[in-house]
Amino acid sequence: VNGDETHVIDITSANTVEDLLNLLNGSTANVLATINSAGTGIDVRSRLSGADFFIGENGGQTATQLGIRSLHTETLLTDLNHGRGVNTTTGTDFTIHRRDGVDLAIDVSSATTIQEVLDLINNDANNLNPATKVTARLATTGNGIELVDSNTAGTDTLRVTKAFLSTAAVDLGLIPAGSSTTAGTTAGTDQVLTGSDRTP
């Protein structure tokens, strides 16, 4: 995602790193891809000044395997939102409402990385039953956090609601700015809530 446009890059024709760089640099994404100064990886930069720039997945693990995914499990929360971080409050920061009607009160004040946020949700004491569990993970398409509720017996709608005085759910991309709650959508038998792209 560069500026307001999303570009899907197909690298199936690439056999070498040079092929990969040529595909990226010749794409419509308006990026500059180079070998990093240490010679150990790839740097991809936007050619657009002042534009939001994210690299996410498109259903696979390519960006992660290349080391160029913008948001990964070790991303520091303090680096999100152009360095503004994730603002929390005392106690619950947001509530996840599962399809079975159970509310999970999530306090992310102890988390320092994206993985720690995922762990707080996945290991919540009220979220351990595999039949009713909401799973938090990195989005399979895009570059945010995704919540998945696979409980086909539940009749409620998966949703996230921010706590008063906390913007953590907004800062993590789970709720759009200006809103207090957001709902998941049905994907097959699951309900999925995919957060918006976030960038360090």
Stockholm file with secondary structure:
# STOCKHOLM 1.0

chainA/1-200         VNGDETHVIDITSANTVEDLLNLLNGSTANVLATINSAGTGIDVRSRLSGADFFIGENGGQTATQLGIRSLHTETLLTDLNHGRGVNTTTGTDFTIHRRDGVDLAIDVSSATTIQEVLDLINNDANNLNPATKVTARLATTGNGIELVDSNTAGTDTLRVTKAFLSTAAVDLGLIPAGSSTTAGTTAGTDQVLTGSDRTP
#=GR chainA/1-200 SS CBTTBCCCCCCTTCCSHHHHHHHHHTSTTCEEEEECTTSSSEEEEESSTTCCBCCCEESSSHHHHHTCCSSCTTCBGGGHHHHTCCCCCSSCCEEEECTTSCEEEECCTTCCBHHHHHHHHHTCTTSCCTTTCEEEEECSEESSEEEEECCTTCCSCCEEEECTTCCHHHHTTSSCTTCSEEECEEETTEEEEECCCCCC
#=GC SS_cons         CBTTBCCCCCCTTCCSHHHHHHHHHTSTTCEEEEECTTSSSEEEEESSTTCCBCCCEESSSHHHHHTCCSSCTTCBGGGHHHHTCCCCCSSCCEEEECTTSCEEEECCTTCCBHHHHHHHHHTCTTSCCTTTCEEEEECSEESSEEEEECCTTCCSCCEEEECTTCCHHHHTTSSCTTCSEEECEEETTEEEEECCCCCC
//
